[in-house]
Amino acid sequence: MTSPSPDLMSHLLTRRSHPAATLAEPAPDGDVLTRMLQAAARVPDHGKLAPWRFVLIRGDARHALGRKLVALLDARGEALSDERRQQEETRFSRAPLVVAVVSKAAVHPKIPVWEQQLSAGAVCMNLIHAVHAGGFAAQWLSEWIAFDDEVAGLLGLAEAERIAGFVHVGTPTQTPSERARPDLEALITEWTGA
């Protein structure tokens, strides 16, 4: 048995998402970002399929993607208020880096799709932990853009691929407030074999 890591346990017990709008430059890049993505990829992966991949959205591409979202909604005939237009234009520029974690789950003779999807979710959570361990902060979001086929096309996803999450990454500008947590006792049952 390895010795316990009080720092890791403390992190897990106090981890809190930082709202994307409170994340500023700099974001991790270069070897620092590569290391974080390596840590994110160290998840349970039945069959060693790596049923996920990363799409990095940063720099001017964040603004270009926001403009494409607005154009997409305009083409659909959606009446966008000025506030909604601004929201969509800045959706990917709230933080200096957005990592789209893409699920590549597919039918496999031995590995259920559900297990592959869970692996992609674990990648998102590992990425958040790695970002925090590196001195940065993150927020995992989905929102409508994660479930829209045309947005998937803008991001270059294959037909069967889905967004597991958009992880917004940057330098925290404030301490996030705590929120109510679930009542753990209400979530635990013990199977007794009876």
N, C-alpha and C positions, 0 to 999 in steps of 0.2 A: 504494500500500500504506500502511495506517495504521501508526503506530508501536506496538510491542508494549506491553502493559500488564502490567508485572511483578506488580502487586498482584492482578490477576485471575488470572494464572497461578499465583501463590502460593496463592491461595484454592482454585483447582481442584485443586491438588496436595495440599492439606492438609485439604480439606473433610471433615467427619466428622459423622454424625448424632448428635444429642443425644437420649438416651432421653426419651420423652415425660414420664415421671415426674420428670425433673430440670428441667422447664420450669416457671417460675413467672410470676406477674404481674410487670409488665404484659405484655400482648400488644400488638402494633401495632393501631391503630384509626384511624378518620377518614382524613385525607388520606394518612397514612403507609401504612395498609393498602391504600388505593386504588392508590397508586403501586406497591406490591408486586404487586398483582393485575394491574396494567397490564403490568408487567415479565413476569409469568408468562405472559401472553397473547401475548407476542411470540415466537412459535414458528413453525417451518415449518408451513404450513397450506395444502396443495395445494387449489386451488379456492376459497380464502378462505371455507371453510364454518363456521369456528369450531365444530368438532364436540365441544365441551366447554363446561361451565359450572361455576360455583362455588356451593356451599352452605356458608354460615358457621354454625358451631355454637359459641356462646359464652354467657357469663353463666349464668343459671339454666337455660337451655335444655339445657346439657350434662348437668345432673343429671336433668332431666325425661326426656331421651333414655335415660339409663342406667336409670331406673326402667321405661321402656317396654321396654327390652331384657329385663330380668328378667321382666316380665309376659309378654312374648312366649315366653320359654323355659319359664316356668311353664305357660302355656297348651298348650305342646307336650308337657307331661308330663315334661320333663327334671328329673331329680333333681339339684338344685344343692346342692353343699356350701356351707357358709358362706363359704369362701374364694372359690369360683367366683361365688357371688352378689355378693360384694363386688367382685370383678374386673369383672363385667358392669355393676354399678351405677356404677362409677367409670371405665368405659372411655373416656368422652368428657370426663371432668373431670380427666384426668391433666395436661393442659396448659390454659392459659387460653383458647386458641382452637384449634379444629379446622376446617380448610378441607377439605371434601369436594370433590375434583375429579371431576366427573361426565363420563363419556364419552357423547357423543350420536351416536356413529358409526352410520351407516345406509347401506344400499345406495344407491349413486349411479351414474349411467351412466358417469362418467369417473374417479371417485376411489375406489380400493379401500377397503373397510372397514378393512383392516389399516393403511393409511396414516393414516386418521382416528384409530385407536386409538393409533398411535405419537405422533401430535400431542398427544393427551391426556396421554400419559406425559411428553412434553417439557414440558408445562405444569406437571406436578408437580415436575420437576427445576428448571425456571426459578423456580418459586415458592420452592423451598428456597434457591436462590442469592440471590434477592431478599430473603428473610427474613434471611439471614446478612449481606448487604450493608447492611441496615438496622440492624444491631447486635443482632438477635435470634437465635434458634436454632430448628431444626425437626427433625422426624423424619417420614418418609414411611412409613406403615403401611397394611396392608390388613386382615389377620386375617379371621376368618369373616364378620364383618359386611359386608365388601365384596362378598361373593358370595351373600348371602341375599336372596331376593325380598321377604320380609316387612320386612326392615330397609330395603330400597330403598323400599318403600311408606311406611314411617314418615318417610323423608326426602323424600317427594314426588317420587320419580323416575318418569318415564314408563316404560311397559313395556319399551321397547327400550334404555333408558339403563342404564349400568353405572358402578360406582364404579371410577375409575382409581387412587384412593388417598385416604387420609385423611392430610392434612399437619397434624401437631400443632405448634403455634407458641407460643413464649413467650420469656421471659428465661432464659438459661442460669444454672443455679446451681452448676455444676461443669464442669470440663474433661472431655470424653469421652475414654475410653481409645482408643488406636489399635488396629486389628485387622490381621490378616494380609491382605495384598493379593495378587491373582492374579499369577502369574509371566507378565509381559508377553510374554516371548519365546515362551512356549508358546501364546500366543494370536494370533501373527502369522504369516501365510504371505504369500508374494509371488507373484502370478500373473505368469508370464513369457511367456505367449502361446504356449507350446509345447504 
